[in-house]
Amino acid sequence: MLERIKASIPALPPAEQRVARLLLADPRSFATLPVAELAERAHVSKPTVVRFCRSVGYDGLADFKLKLAGSVNEGVPFVHRAVNDDDKAGEIVIKVVDNAVAALLRYRNAAADQAVERAIAALAEAGRNGRRVEFYGVGNSGIVAQDAQHKFFRLGVTAAAVSDGHMQVMSATMLKPGDCAVIISNSGRSKDLLDVADIARKKGATVIAITASGSPLAMEVAGGPHHILLAADHPEDADRYSPMVSRLLHLLIIDILTTGVALRLGSADLRPLLQEIKRNLRARRYAVSDRKSTRLNSSHTDISRMPSSA
């Protein structure tokens, strides 16, 4: 949470920057002081303190303080424990799992509810009106985009995942107002995805970016009424290591969006559809008894078909 706010300082107005620096200087005090004293210490007005909280993605000062208190008091150390060459399997398990758990807890405490709510509302509205929801990603993020397309497709949403650069440009060009472009990027520096964000914005589509705070992609979607940043910050160095924690965070955010959209669309029409999908898929699977029978038959040769040994 604090790293994300620090990265967003250049995009804030000067008065709100003073509030941000006050926060970063002493987060624990910021979480407990009344708004009047915060305003006095930052040399700003009380409404400026509230505007700062909303600018960084929270509903207001109360919501911001609640998330801040959880972030600064969390007991799990948010450190990236690098795996060493001589680590044994048990040590690798502990380090990899600890990294993942710490990142997930960190996101839980720092997630901007207001931004998540706006994203869910936009996606649900697109699904309800039969508009397009396009997921864009390259490399590892392209795999997350495919997972997102699979989940939203099951909700009856017109969804697609696009990972080829040329196809992304063509897809974004065909977007219209009411459509949603969900752009997933670990680094936020991919030229193809930045081009997609710019094209989708010009076409009037809602642009939702899942990326790191302070990245070029995050800056591209900052401030617009139909632009939503879902920050996924982590200590992983994308230039040195294969993305692991970031992939889990992105998948988690997709699960949050899917769950929220499913609830918004309602169960009256959605539940029968999902039940029908389950029934149709079940017909394509072996029953437990059938599978055992098939394996048993394949492991024994029909004696009647064996050539006689003369």
Contacts in CASP RR format, 6 or more apart in sequence:
PFRMAT RR
TARGET T0000
AUTHOR 0000-0000-0000
METHOD contacts of the structure
MODEL  1
MLERIKASIPALPPAEQRVARLLLADPRSFATLPVAELAERAHVSKPTVV
RFCRSVGYDGLADFKLKLAGSVNEGVPFVHRAVNDDDKAGEIVIKVVDNA
VAALLRYRNAAADQAVERAIAALAEAGRNGRRVEFYGVGNSGIVAQDAQH
KFFRLGVTAAAVSDGHMQVMSATMLKPGDCAVIISNSGRSKDLLDVADIA
RKKGATVIAITASGSPLAMEVAGGPHHILLAADHPEDADRYSPMVSRLLH
LLIIDILTTGVALRLGSADLRPLLQEIKRNLRARRYAVSDRKSTRLNSSH
TDISRMPSSA
1 67 0 8 1.000
1 68 0 8 1.000
1 71 0 8 1.000
1 106 0 8 1.000
1 109 0 8 1.000
1 110 0 8 1.000
2 23 0 8 1.000
2 24 0 8 1.000
2 27 0 8 1.000
2 71 0 8 1.000
3 213 0 8 1.000
3 233 0 8 1.000
4 56 0 8 1.000
4 110 0 8 1.000
4 213 0 8 1.000
4 214 0 8 1.000
4 231 0 8 1.000
4 233 0 8 1.000
5 20 0 8 1.000
5 23 0 8 1.000
5 24 0 8 1.000
5 56 0 8 1.000
5 213 0 8 1.000
6 20 0 8 1.000
6 24 0 8 1.000
7 212 0 8 1.000
7 213 0 8 1.000
7 214 0 8 1.000
7 218 0 8 1.000
7 233 0 8 1.000
8 20 0 8 1.000
8 55 0 8 1.000
8 56 0 8 1.000
8 213 0 8 1.000
8 214 0 8 1.000
8 218 0 8 1.000
8 222 0 8 1.000
9 17 0 8 1.000
9 20 0 8 1.000
9 21 0 8 1.000
11 214 0 8 1.000
11 219 0 8 1.000
11 222 0 8 1.000
12 20 0 8 1.000
12 52 0 8 1.000
12 55 0 8 1.000
15 42 0 8 1.000
15 44 0 8 1.000
15 45 0 8 1.000
15 48 0 8 1.000
16 44 0 8 1.000
16 48 0 8 1.000
16 51 0 8 1.000
16 52 0 8 1.000
16 55 0 8 1.000
18 42 0 8 1.000
18 43 0 8 1.000
18 44 0 8 1.000
19 38 0 8 1.000
19 42 0 8 1.000
19 44 0 8 1.000
19 48 0 8 1.000
19 49 0 8 1.000
19 52 0 8 1.000
20 52 0 8 1.000
20 56 0 8 1.000
21 42 0 8 1.000
22 30 0 8 1.000
22 38 0 8 1.000
22 41 0 8 1.000
22 42 0 8 1.000
23 30 0 8 1.000
23 68 0 8 1.000
27 68 0 8 1.000
27 71 0 8 1.000
27 72 0 8 1.000
28 72 0 8 1.000
30 38 0 8 1.000
30 65 0 8 1.000
30 68 0 8 1.000
31 65 0 8 1.000
31 68 0 8 1.000
31 69 0 8 1.000
31 72 0 8 1.000
32 65 0 8 1.000
33 41 0 8 1.000
35 46 0 8 1.000
35 49 0 8 1.000
35 50 0 8 1.000
35 61 0 8 1.000
36 46 0 8 1.000
38 49 0 8 1.000
39 45 0 8 1.000
39 46 0 8 1.000
39 48 0 8 1.000
39 49 0 8 1.000
42 48 0 8 1.000
42 49 0 8 1.000
49 61 0 8 1.000
50 60 0 8 1.000
50 61 0 8 1.000
53 59 0 8 1.000
53 60 0 8 1.000
53 61 0 8 1.000
53 63 0 8 1.000
53 64 0 8 1.000
54 60 0 8 1.000
54 114 0 8 1.000
56 64 0 8 1.000
56 112 0 8 1.000
57 112 0 8 1.000
57 114 0 8 1.000
57 115 0 8 1.000
58 64 0 8 1.000
58 67 0 8 1.000
58 112 0 8 1.000
58 113 0 8 1.000
58 114 0 8 1.000
59 113 0 8 1.000
59 114 0 8 1.000
63 113 0 8 1.000
63 114 0 8 1.000
67 109 0 8 1.000
67 110 0 8 1.000
67 111 0 8 1.000
67 113 0 8 1.000
70 109 0 8 1.000
71 106 0 8 1.000
71 109 0 8 1.000
71 110 0 8 1.000
74 105 0 8 1.000
74 106 0 8 1.000
74 109 0 8 1.000
76 101 0 8 1.000
76 102 0 8 1.000
76 105 0 8 1.000
77 102 0 8 1.000
78 102 0 8 1.000
78 103 0 8 1.000
78 105 0 8 1.000
78 106 0 8 1.000
78 235 0 8 1.000
79 102 0 8 1.000
79 235 0 8 1.000
80 99 0 8 1.000
80 234 0 8 1.000
80 235 0 8 1.000
80 236 0 8 1.000
80 245 0 8 1.000
81 95 0 8 1.000
81 98 0 8 1.000
81 99 0 8 1.000
82 95 0 8 1.000
83 91 0 8 1.000
83 92 0 8 1.000
83 95 0 8 1.000
83 96 0 8 1.000
84 91 0 8 1.000
87 95 0 8 1.000
96 244 0 8 1.000
99 236 0 8 1.000
99 244 0 8 1.000
99 245 0 8 1.000
100 244 0 8 1.000
100 245 0 8 1.000
100 248 0 8 1.000
103 234 0 8 1.000
103 235 0 8 1.000
103 245 0 8 1.000
103 248 0 8 1.000
103 249 0 8 1.000
104 248 0 8 1.000
104 249 0 8 1.000
104 252 0 8 1.000
106 233 0 8 1.000
106 234 0 8 1.000
107 232 0 8 1.000
107 233 0 8 1.000
107 249 0 8 1.000
107 252 0 8 1.000
110 231 0 8 1.000
110 233 0 8 1.000
112 230 0 8 1.000
112 231 0 8 1.000
115 228 0 8 1.000
115 229 0 8 1.000
115 230 0 8 1.000
115 231 0 8 1.000
116 230 0 8 1.000
116 256 0 8 1.000
116 257 0 8 1.000
118 228 0 8 1.000
119 208 0 8 1.000
119 228 0 8 1.000
119 230 0 8 1.000
119 257 0 8 1.000
120 257 0 8 1.000
120 260 0 8 1.000
120 261 0 8 1.000
120 264 0 8 1.000
121 264 0 8 1.000
122 180 0 8 1.000
122 206 0 8 1.000
122 208 0 8 1.000
122 226 0 8 1.000
122 228 0 8 1.000
123 133 0 8 1.000
123 152 0 8 1.000
123 157 0 8 1.000
123 180 0 8 1.000
123 182 0 8 1.000
123 208 0 8 1.000
123 257 0 8 1.000
123 261 0 8 1.000
124 260 0 8 1.000
124 261 0 8 1.000
124 264 0 8 1.000
124 265 0 8 1.000
125 131 0 8 1.000
125 178 0 8 1.000
126 132 0 8 1.000
126 133 0 8 1.000
126 157 0 8 1.000
126 178 0 8 1.000
126 179 0 8 1.000
126 180 0 8 1.000
126 206 0 8 1.000
127 133 0 8 1.000
127 155 0 8 1.000
127 156 0 8 1.000
127 157 0 8 1.000
127 158 0 8 1.000
127 261 0 8 1.000
127 265 0 8 1.000
128 264 0 8 1.000
128 265 0 8 1.000
129 178 0 8 1.000
130 157 0 8 1.000
130 158 0 8 1.000
131 158 0 8 1.000
131 176 0 8 1.000
131 178 0 8 1.000
131 179 0 8 1.000
131 180 0 8 1.000
132 158 0 8 1.000
132 159 0 8 1.000
132 160 0 8 1.000
132 175 0 8 1.000
132 176 0 8 1.000
132 179 0 8 1.000
132 180 0 8 1.000
133 152 0 8 1.000
133 157 0 8 1.000
133 158 0 8 1.000
133 159 0 8 1.000
133 160 0 8 1.000
133 179 0 8 1.000
133 180 0 8 1.000
133 182 0 8 1.000
134 159 0 8 1.000
134 160 0 8 1.000
134 161 0 8 1.000
134 162 0 8 1.000
134 171 0 8 1.000
134 172 0 8 1.000
134 175 0 8 1.000
134 179 0 8 1.000
134 180 0 8 1.000
134 181 0 8 1.000
134 182 0 8 1.000
135 145 0 8 1.000
135 146 0 8 1.000
135 148 0 8 1.000
135 149 0 8 1.000
135 152 0 8 1.000
135 159 0 8 1.000
135 160 0 8 1.000
135 161 0 8 1.000
135 162 0 8 1.000
135 182 0 8 1.000
135 184 0 8 1.000
136 142 0 8 1.000
136 145 0 8 1.000
136 161 0 8 1.000
136 162 0 8 1.000
136 163 0 8 1.000
136 168 0 8 1.000
136 171 0 8 1.000
136 172 0 8 1.000
136 181 0 8 1.000
136 182 0 8 1.000
136 183 0 8 1.000
136 184 0 8 1.000
136 193 0 8 1.000
136 196 0 8 1.000
137 144 0 8 1.000
137 145 0 8 1.000
137 161 0 8 1.000
137 162 0 8 1.000
137 163 0 8 1.000
137 168 0 8 1.000
137 183 0 8 1.000
137 184 0 8 1.000
137 185 0 8 1.000
137 190 0 8 1.000
137 193 0 8 1.000
138 163 0 8 1.000
138 165 0 8 1.000
138 185 0 8 1.000
138 190 0 8 1.000
138 192 0 8 1.000
138 193 0 8 1.000
139 163 0 8 1.000
140 186 0 8 1.000
140 242 0 8 1.000
140 243 0 8 1.000
140 246 0 8 1.000
140 247 0 8 1.000
141 184 0 8 1.000
141 185 0 8 1.000
141 186 0 8 1.000
141 250 0 8 1.000
142 161 0 8 1.000
142 163 0 8 1.000
142 184 0 8 1.000
143 247 0 8 1.000
144 184 0 8 1.000
144 247 0 8 1.000
144 250 0 8 1.000
144 251 0 8 1.000
144 254 0 8 1.000
145 161 0 8 1.000
145 162 0 8 1.000
145 163 0 8 1.000
145 182 0 8 1.000
145 184 0 8 1.000
146 161 0 8 1.000
146 163 0 8 1.000
147 251 0 8 1.000
147 254 0 8 1.000
148 159 0 8 1.000
148 161 0 8 1.000
148 182 0 8 1.000
148 184 0 8 1.000
148 254 0 8 1.000
148 257 0 8 1.000
148 258 0 8 1.000
149 159 0 8 1.000
149 160 0 8 1.000
149 161 0 8 1.000
151 254 0 8 1.000
151 255 0 8 1.000
151 258 0 8 1.000
152 159 0 8 1.000
152 258 0 8 1.000
152 261 0 8 1.000
153 159 0 8 1.000
154 274 0 8 1.000
154 277 0 8 1.000
155 258 0 8 1.000
155 261 0 8 1.000
155 262 0 8 1.000
155 265 0 8 1.000
155 270 0 8 1.000
156 270 0 8 1.000
156 273 0 8 1.000
157 261 0 8 1.000
160 171 0 8 1.000
162 168 0 8 1.000
162 171 0 8 1.000
165 192 0 8 1.000
168 192 0 8 1.000
168 193 0 8 1.000
168 195 0 8 1.000
168 196 0 8 1.000
169 192 0 8 1.000
169 195 0 8 1.000
169 196 0 8 1.000
169 199 0 8 1.000
171 196 0 8 1.000
172 181 0 8 1.000
172 195 0 8 1.000
172 196 0 8 1.000
172 199 0 8 1.000
172 200 0 8 1.000
172 203 0 8 1.000
172 205 0 8 1.000
173 199 0 8 1.000
173 203 0 8 1.000
175 181 0 8 1.000
175 199 0 8 1.000
175 200 0 8 1.000
175 203 0 8 1.000
175 204 0 8 1.000
175 205 0 8 1.000
176 203 0 8 1.000
176 204 0 8 1.000
176 205 0 8 1.000
177 203 0 8 1.000
177 204 0 8 1.000
177 205 0 8 1.000
178 204 0 8 1.000
178 205 0 8 1.000
178 206 0 8 1.000
179 203 0 8 1.000
179 205 0 8 1.000
179 206 0 8 1.000
180 205 0 8 1.000
180 206 0 8 1.000
180 207 0 8 1.000
180 208 0 8 1.000
181 196 0 8 1.000
181 197 0 8 1.000
181 200 0 8 1.000
181 205 0 8 1.000
181 206 0 8 1.000
181 207 0 8 1.000
181 208 0 8 1.000
182 208 0 8 1.000
182 210 0 8 1.000
183 193 0 8 1.000
183 196 0 8 1.000
183 197 0 8 1.000
183 200 0 8 1.000
183 207 0 8 1.000
183 208 0 8 1.000
183 209 0 8 1.000
183 210 0 8 1.000
183 211 0 8 1.000
183 217 0 8 1.000
184 210 0 8 1.000
184 211 0 8 1.000
184 250 0 8 1.000
185 193 0 8 1.000
185 209 0 8 1.000
185 210 0 8 1.000
185 211 0 8 1.000
185 215 0 8 1.000
185 217 0 8 1.000
186 211 0 8 1.000
186 212 0 8 1.000
186 238 0 8 1.000
186 243 0 8 1.000
186 246 0 8 1.000
186 247 0 8 1.000
186 250 0 8 1.000
187 211 0 8 1.000
187 212 0 8 1.000
187 215 0 8 1.000
187 238 0 8 1.000
187 239 0 8 1.000
188 194 0 8 1.000
188 209 0 8 1.000
188 211 0 8 1.000
188 212 0 8 1.000
188 215 0 8 1.000
188 216 0 8 1.000
188 217 0 8 1.000
188 218 0 8 1.000
189 215 0 8 1.000
189 216 0 8 1.000
189 217 0 8 1.000
190 217 0 8 1.000
193 217 0 8 1.000
194 216 0 8 1.000
194 217 0 8 1.000
194 220 0 8 1.000
197 207 0 8 1.000
197 209 0 8 1.000
197 217 0 8 1.000
197 220 0 8 1.000
197 221 0 8 1.000
198 220 0 8 1.000
200 207 0 8 1.000
201 207 0 8 1.000
201 220 0 8 1.000
201 221 0 8 1.000
201 226 0 8 1.000
201 227 0 8 1.000
204 226 0 8 1.000
205 226 0 8 1.000
206 226 0 8 1.000
206 227 0 8 1.000
206 228 0 8 1.000
207 220 0 8 1.000
207 221 0 8 1.000
207 226 0 8 1.000
207 227 0 8 1.000
207 228 0 8 1.000
208 221 0 8 1.000
208 228 0 8 1.000
208 230 0 8 1.000
209 217 0 8 1.000
209 218 0 8 1.000
209 220 0 8 1.000
209 221 0 8 1.000
209 227 0 8 1.000
209 228 0 8 1.000
209 229 0 8 1.000
209 230 0 8 1.000
210 230 0 8 1.000
210 232 0 8 1.000
210 250 0 8 1.000
210 253 0 8 1.000
210 254 0 8 1.000
211 217 0 8 1.000
211 218 0 8 1.000
211 229 0 8 1.000
211 231 0 8 1.000
211 232 0 8 1.000
212 218 0 8 1.000
212 231 0 8 1.000
212 232 0 8 1.000
212 233 0 8 1.000
212 234 0 8 1.000
213 229 0 8 1.000
213 231 0 8 1.000
213 233 0 8 1.000
218 229 0 8 1.000
218 231 0 8 1.000
220 227 0 8 1.000
221 227 0 8 1.000
221 228 0 8 1.000
221 229 0 8 1.000
222 229 0 8 1.000
230 253 0 8 1.000
232 246 0 8 1.000
232 249 0 8 1.000
232 250 0 8 1.000
232 253 0 8 1.000
234 245 0 8 1.000
234 246 0 8 1.000
234 249 0 8 1.000
235 245 0 8 1.000
236 243 0 8 1.000
236 244 0 8 1.000
236 245 0 8 1.000
236 246 0 8 1.000
238 246 0 8 1.000
262 270 0 8 1.000
286 294 0 8 1.000
END
